[in-house]
Structure formats: C-alpha cells, structure tokens
Amino acid sequence: MEEQNLIPESAAAKTAAGADTLGVAIIGAGPAGMTAALYAARAGLDAVMFERIAPGGQLAQTEMVENYPGFPEGVNGFELAFAMKQQAETFGAGYIGEEVVGLDLSKNPKVITTAFGSYDANAIIIATGARARKLGLPLEEELQGKGVSYCATCDGNFFKDKVVAVVGGGNTAVADAIYLSRICKKVYLIHRRDTLRATAIYNDRLAELPNVDILWSTEVRQLIAEDGKLAGIRVERTKEHEMISLPVSGLFVAVGNEPNTEFLQGSVALDGSGYVQTDEFGKTTIAGVYAAGDVRIKSLRQVATAIGDGAVVAEDAAEYLATLPLDGIS
C-alpha cells in the first residue's frame, strides 16, 4: 500500500505550478506572520508568506528572549524564529522571498505586487512588523555599518574590548547595554530622561555592571567620523546645557520603531505614525484584509502578542473564506 503524504502541498508550490489564486497571502514572516501561516495551513488553506529579506524579523536579531513562555532559561531569537518557519512549512505553508511593493484591495481576488510580478489572493494578512527608528543626525546614514548600528546582537562582536554607547531608555536599549557589557571595555547608556522606561528586572541587572555608565538627561547631537568610521559623539547634558565629547567606536541606537507600511499608502487606513488601524481582532476596514503584530496599533508589542495576533487573524481569515462562493476560493 502506497504511503500517504499527510502534509499538504505548499501554496508556493501550487503557485509555481500555475494555481491562479492564493487562499491567504501573509505579507511578512516575523512571529505574527509565521503563526498566521501555521494556523492557516493547519486549517487547510493555501497560505504563503512573502518576506523581502529573511524570516524572523526583529526576533531573529535578538540574542535572548526571556519573556516568551515555555523557556525557563530563555531562548535564542534566531533559533526560535527558525523553528517557527520550519513548523509553518511542515504543515504546508509556502514561502516566497520577494518584497511586496503594492496592493490593490479594490478587487476580488485582491492583487499583490512584488518587485518580480503579481499574485492574486482571496485574503491578505499584513504582518510586516516595524524597523528601528533612526536619530536623524548628519552622517548617520553614511556611518551605518561603520560604527553606527541598530542591532547590538548583530554587530556587538565587532566592538570587542572597545568603548561604545547605547542610545535609549526602554527594554531594548537596556538589554543591548547589558549584552554589550560582556563584550566591550566600556558602555555608555545615553537617555534623554532622568529615569529609564525599562522594566524593573533590567534596571536591577544594569546596576550590577561596573563597566556601564548611565548618562541621564542627555541627547546625542553630533556624530564624529575619522577615516570613514565613527570616532566619537557629541552629547548635550540638557539640564546643564553642557556639551560633552565621548570617544566611542560604536553607537547602538535603540529609540523605538517605525512600522513597515510605506507600501500600504492609500490601500488601508493608517494612524498618524503609520501603524495599521484595526479592530481588536486585527480586522481592517476592508473585508478579508487583516493586520497582525507590531505593524498594527496596539498597546504592547512583544513576541507573545504578535503570535496571539497571528493566530486570531488566521482563524478569522478561514471564516471569511468560508463565506465566499466555492468557485472563488483557493
């Protein structure tokens, strides 16, 4: 007797073979997108993830995740992201490494445009996440990758035994400072306020590190370059109106995020900061179009909440597709 394959054929394979319309197109392969793909595929839907770079999003750039349930000792972000992708693909979710540059949501099926072509889909889940916000200083773009970084776990080892600075006061900034303290000779944590926004556990750990100095009520005003690399920064102690020069080899910026929604202009409703407007279940104002994870308006942006979003919107997408005429469903 021939052994049956219990894992469904992936949506990407079906598309390559000539299938006309995807059931669910998930734009973005971070935790929200990969969870949505997993749930959609397990519901028997043709689901495919579109990702412009690599799966995982910001999770894949995180050295250690300590607040995701089930891992008492924490879990490496890259490893967790890779496992999520594997699990989604095991149940038949497809993956297309193309950047989505536009949507036409006025039609049914909806049209997704990438840099390489277009795809039709009956339902769309937007899960493009967010990216690091920049300081907006002169030379910042030129010095990115030459001393200026937005990912301490990605670039920290380039600054072993050197003096660096971290800008920010939230959990990411403090976690970056803690991580860098194990690698670098000295770490300045520069925060524009006089108290950190980070949770208490991070504050306690920070206080135990002898090679971390916190500069309160301080803002970076200038980047100093030598031979095409960062050589130092000029900061202002805002209460004293005092300028100080700090010779640093690396500057790690952790001042928040901006949503990856430029390709959505005019297609779905966004708030003033560019985040997608949804109801509490991730529904946009357009039937069959959802947003999940950091890309939508929400009070807490964490791996756990992104995963919850992905599960909810995938289930709702399945219910939506069940209302369509049978000849209109893939």
N, C-alpha and C positions, 0 to 999 in steps of 0.2 A: 504494500500500500504506500502510495507516494505521500511523503511528509508534507503537511500543510504549513505555509508560512503565516503565522498569526500576526505578524507585524505588517500594517498596511503600507502600500507603496507611498513614497513621499510625494507631496504636492509638487516639489521641484521636478521630480522625475516625470510626473504626469504633464507638467507644463512643457518640459523639454520634448515629450513625446507628441505634443500637439493638442493637449487639452485646452479648450477655449477660455474657461473662466475658473479662477481660484475661488474656493469657498470662502476662506478667511485669509486676508493678507495682513501680516503683522509687520509694521514698519519699526524696526529696531530690535536688537537681540540682547538687551540687558535683562535683568531679573524679571521685570514685568513682561517683556516680550517673550522670553523663553518659557515663562509659566503659562502665558496665554497660548502659546504654540502647543505646549504639552496638553493642556486641558482641551483645546480644540481638536487636536489629533486623537486623543482618547475618546472624544465624543463622536468620532467617526467622520469628522470634517476634513476636507482638503485644506491644510494650513501650511503656509510658507512664511518664513521670516526673511525680511530684507534688511541687510546690515552693510553699511558702507566701509567699515574698517574690519573689526574683529569682534566676536561675541563677548558679552560680559559688561560692556560699558564701564562705568566708574568702578563697579565691583571688581573687575579684572585688574584694576590698578591699585587695589587695596591690599596691603600686606597681610593684615589680620583683621577678621571680623569677629567681634566678641559678643555682639548683641543679637546674633541670629540663633534662634532656639535649636537645641539638639547637639550643640558642640560645646561641652563644658570648658574645653581648653582653647576655644576659638577655632577659626578655620581660615586658611589662606584664601583670599578673594579670588585669585586666578583659578585655583583648583575647584572652588565652589562653582564658579561660572562655567568652567569646562564640563563639570558633572551635569549641570543644568542643561547645557546644549546637548550632551550625549543622551540624556534622558528624553528630551523632547524628540530627538531624531529617532530614538529607539521605537517610539510609538508612531512614527510616520511623518512627523513634521519636516518640512523641507527648509532649505537654507539657500538663499541667493545673495551672493556678495556684490550687490550693486547699490549705489546710493540713490534714494528716491529724491527727485528734484521737483516734483509737482504732482498734484492730484486734481482730477475732475470729478467732483462729487455730485454734479448736476445730472448725471446719467445713471442708469441701472442696466447692466452692472457698472460699478464705479471704475474709473481708469487711473492707474498708477503709472507715472512716467519716471523712468530712471535715465541715467546717463547713456544707457545702451539700448533702450527700447521702451515698450509699454506693456502693461499687463492689465487684464480685467479681473475684478474681484467683486463678489456679492456683498462682502462685509470687510471693513477695514478697522484694524486696531492700531492706533498711533502710540508707540512706546519708544520714542526717540530719546528720552531722557534729557539730561542737561549737561552742560560743559562748564569748566572753570571760568569764573569771571576774572577779567584782567584789571590791572591797576590803571591803565590808560596813560602811562608815563611815556615821555620820549625815550627812544631806544629800546622799549620793551619788546617790540616785535623783532628787532634786529638781534637782540640778545637771548631770545628764546632758544634753548638748546645750547647756549654758550654762557651759562651761568644763571639764567632765569628759567625756572621750572614751575609747573603746575601739578606735579606728581612726585612727592617725596620718595615713595616706594619704587617708582620707575627710575629715578635719577640719583637717588641718595648716594649710591656707592661710588659715583664719580667724584664725590667730595670727601672721601675718607681722610680723616685726620686734618681737615681744613675747617675754617670758620665760615659759618653760614647764618642766614637769617630766615625766619618764617614770618609771614605777614598774615594776621587773622586772630580771631579770638574764640572761634567755635570749636566743636569737637574735632573737625578735620585738621585745623591748624595745630591744636594741642597734640593730637595723635601724631602729626608729622614731626613736631618738635621732639616728642618722646622717641620716635623711631630714629631721627637724625642724631639724637644724643648718644646713641650706641655706636655711631659711625664716625661722627665729626668731633673735632677737637673742642669746638665751642658753638653754641646755638643761641642766637638772639631771637626771642619771640616778641614781635612788634605788634602792639594792639592799640587801636585808636581810642579805646575807652579805658576806664580805670578798674574794670572788673571783666573777667572772662565770661563768655556765654557758654562755655563747655560744661558738661555735666560734672558732678562732684568727684566721681572716681578719677576723671582725667586731671582735675585740679590737684588731688592728693598725690598722684604719681609725679606730676610736674614738680611739686615742692620737694621731692626727694632727689632731684637730679642736680648735682653740683655744677655741671657744665652748661646749664641753661639759664640765661638771664632774661627776665621779662622787662620790656620797656613799655611802661604804661603811658596812656595818653600820648601816643607817638604815631606819626604818619610818615611814610616814605615819600619824599619829594623829588628825588633825583637818582638816576642810575649812572654810575661812573664806569666807563669802559676803557680798557687798555688792550691794545693789540687784538681788537675784535672780541674780547671777552669781558665779562663782568669783573670789575676790580674792587668795587665798593658801592656804597649807597650813602645818600644824604638824607637824614631824617629830621623831623621837627618835633621837639617836645612842645606840644601845643599849649599847655598851660603856662609854660615859661616863655613861649615864643623863642625857643633856643634851637639853633641848627647844630647837628652833630654829624660828623663823618664816621662811618663804620667800614673798615676794610674787610669785605666779605668776598668769598669766591662764588658763593651760591645764594640765590634768593628764591625761596619757595613761597608761592602765592596761594593762599587759601582763604579767599574773601567771599566765598559764596559761588553760586552757579547761575547760569543763564540757560533757558530752555532751548533745545534744538528744534525750533519751529519756523525757521525762515521760509522753508518750502511750503508752509501752510497758509501764507498770507492770502486772505481773500476766500479761503475754502472752508475754514471753520472759525468759530468765534474764539478770540484770544483776549486775555486781560491786558492791562497796560504794560505788564512786564513780559508779555509774550507767551504766558502759560495758557494751555487749552482750557476753555470753560466747559465743565461737565456737571452732571448731577452727581449725587453721592455714589452712584453705581458705575460711573465712568462713561455715561451716555453723553454724546454731544447733541446739538440740536438737529443733527441730520440722522435720519433712521439708518441703522446699520453701520454707523461710524462711532468709534469709541476712542477713549484715551486712557492710558494706564501708566502708573509710575510717576517719576519725577517730572514728566512733561506737563502734567495737569495741575490745576490749582488744588492744593491740599495743605494741611497744617503740618504734616510730618513726612519727610522724605527719607526713608530708610529702606534697606533691602526687604525687611519683613512687610512693610506696607506696599512696596512695589509688587511683591509676589501676591499679596492679597488682591491688589487691583487686577493683576493679570488673570487670576482665577475667576474673578467676578465677571469681567468683561467677556471672557471666552464663553462662559456659561450663557450669558445674555445673548452673545452673537449666535450661539447654537439655537436659542429660542427664536431669534429674529429670522434666521434662515428657514426655520420650520414653517414660518408664515408665508414664505414666497411660493409662487407656483412651482410645481415639480420640474418643469422644463427650464426654470431659471436658477436652479441650484446646482452647484458643483460639489 
